[in-house]
Amino acid sequence: MDQTSNKVLAVIMGGGAGTRLFPLTKERAKPAVPIGGKYRLVDVPVSNCINSNIRQIYVLTQFNSTSLHRHIYSSYAFDRFSRGFVEILAAQQTTGSMSWYQGTADAVRQNLRYFALPEYDHILILSGDQLYRMDFRAVLQQHVETQADITIAAIPVKRSEAPGLGILQVDEKRKINRFVEKPKDPAVLDSLKLQDPLLSSLRVTTSEDHMLASMGIYVFKRDVLVDALKNSHEDFGKHIIPESILRRQVFAYLYQGYWEDVGTIRSFFDANLAMCGLKPAFSFFDRSSPVYTRARFLPPTKIVESHIGRSLVADGCVIIKSNLENCVIGLRSYIGENCDVRDTIIMGCDYYAPGPEAASEETVTMPHMSIGRGTRIHRAIIDKNVHIGEGVTIAGKPDAPDMDGPNYYHRDGIVIIPKNTTIPAGTII
């Protein structure tokens, strides 16, 4: 199947505004949001492609794309003797279109001149904000063997999750005969329930009803994609896929591994902290299918007389006489003495500033980006380049309503301190 992989072009959708992940997307595109201490969300689909021997990859961007562009160009470079590339296609005005991307289908349509080339037999369309590990060669093999026009990766989900997803109904050959976007009517949900023998083959063991949800991963024959976009439809999930099911051979590829759409603050928070476990559902510790990212030349993390339990700590950090429990600590983080940090994501810093030990009016022109001594943080996301003064208390309240503060946000019971913020000493949030 590697020979087939060489004839595949991957297109990663990275242009959405990411409003559900605000304020993490206040200054960056959704695929550029840091995850796991040292990675970005876009590293997941790019790495899945590389591990599947798919080396021709475009990333479509639009909103707040500067940091995403910088990360892509500094992370992924193939040797000049191969055909491999990871390139950015930013939204642009052309003689054919003067508008920005109006949706996923419109974004692909505006760039078809790069995709619809004879050297590609198939186009693989991916999302830039999902957490999963998949060998796309298995999807391509089924796609070829079934002579499908379109193959959609699908995963069994509980009935309670179905109203937020696109739900598929398939026959015994896995051909899709129905697609319903975000069904909420109980009668419709009943009609979409998985039945035996498909239910048994998926090894679903819970008593709750299950349904088959689209993962937003599509394989198109090149000519089928071109034909499917000869209209003004804006979105694949809402428009192109339902219409194609009526006219074309559309099959489901059934996936049973871990998959999470980290498009909300709560799902992002939970997915990050889940990685702190000894055997998490998704782990970066996989030698056979690694997740690649930008190579950095940072010193090892220094930990002085501290207790760290069930946590991930990235490179270049300094942690002094503090207690950390169930935390993800990002690159270049500095945590001062006597801090207590629990159930928290600290994204770290983009660069080193003069440390507290060098502080003086003559040498320091900006606060050191750090967690000041005596600080207590619980259920929070601390974005990059944040300075928190001494004796600060930050605590998310699970039952509290969402709100916007002067230098923080409260979403889904989690406090978010946005990028480049300074929290004065003694503040209580």
C-alpha positions, 0 to 999 in steps of 0.5 A: 500500500506504500505505492498507493500512498505515494499517489496521495495528497493530504490536505489539512484544514487549519483555517477556522477561527476556533471560537470554541477554544477562545481565548487560546485562539485569541492570538493563534490559529486553532491548529497552532494551540500547544498540546502535551507540553511541547507539541502543537495540535497540527503536529498530530495530523502531519505526523500521522501522514508521515508515519503513513508514508504520505509526504505531500501535505498542504495546510490551509490557513486563514485566521491568526496564522502567523505562529502556525506558519512559523511552526510549520516551516521550522518543523517540517523539511524533507530532503531536496531529493524527495517529493515530500513537502509540508506547505502552507496555502493561506487564504488569498484573493485571486481572479477566481475568488475575492473572498476568504474561505467560507467553509471546508469545502470552499477552502478546498475549492479555492485551491483545486488548481494545486490538488487536481493534478494527474500525479495524485490519484486520491486526496486525503482531507483532515482536520487540524484540531483532532487528537488520534493516531491512525495509519492512513494506509489501512484507510486507503487499502479499503478505499481501493478494494471497495472501489469507493468514490469517497471513504469516511473514517468513522468511530462508534460513539455513545448516544449522548455524544451524537447530537454534537457530531455527524452520524452515519448509517451503513449497510452490511458492506459498510456502504453509507446510506444515510448521514445526519448532521448533529441529530437531536430528535429522539426518533431520529437517534433511535433510527441511527442506532448501531445494530448487530452484527456490526455492533458486535464486530466493533466490540462495544460493551456498554449498555448505552446505545451507540452510533457511528460518527464521522471523524471528519477524515475523508478520502476522495478519488481526485476526479470525484472531488473535482466533480463534487465541488462544482457548486457553491456548497461551503462545507463537507459535513453539512453539504458535500457528504450528504449529497454525495451519499445519494449519488456516489459510492461512499463507504465508512472505514471503521476506526476503534482507537482513541479519537478526540475532537479537542475543539472546546476548552473542556475537551482540550483540558481533559485530553491534556491532563489524561496524558499524565496517566501511566497508560493514557489512551493517547500517548506521545511515547510510541516509538512505532508511530511518533509525533513529530514537532519542531526541534529545539536545543534546550537544556534539561529541566532542573527540579530542586527539592520538589514533589511532582506527581502524575505530570508531564514536564517539557524541556528547559524548565526550572521547578524549585521547592514546589508541589505539582500534581496532575499537570502539564508543564510546557517549555521554559517554564519557571516555577518559584518556591513553595508553589502548589499547582494541581490539575493545571496546564502551563504552556510555558514560554517562547523565550527566556527572559532575565530570571528573578535571581538577576532582577534589578531596575538596571537589568530587567525591563519586563517581568520574568515569565514565571510562576511566582513563589507561594502561588496556588493554582488549581484547574487552570490553563496558563497560556504562553509568556505569562508572568504570575506574581508572588502569592497569587491564588487561581482556582477554577470552580466547576459549578461557576458560570462562564465569565470574562475577567480583567486579565482572565477568562472562566470557561467550563469550570476552568480559569484561562490566563491568556498569552502575554498576561501579567497577574500582579502579586497577591491577586485572587482569581 
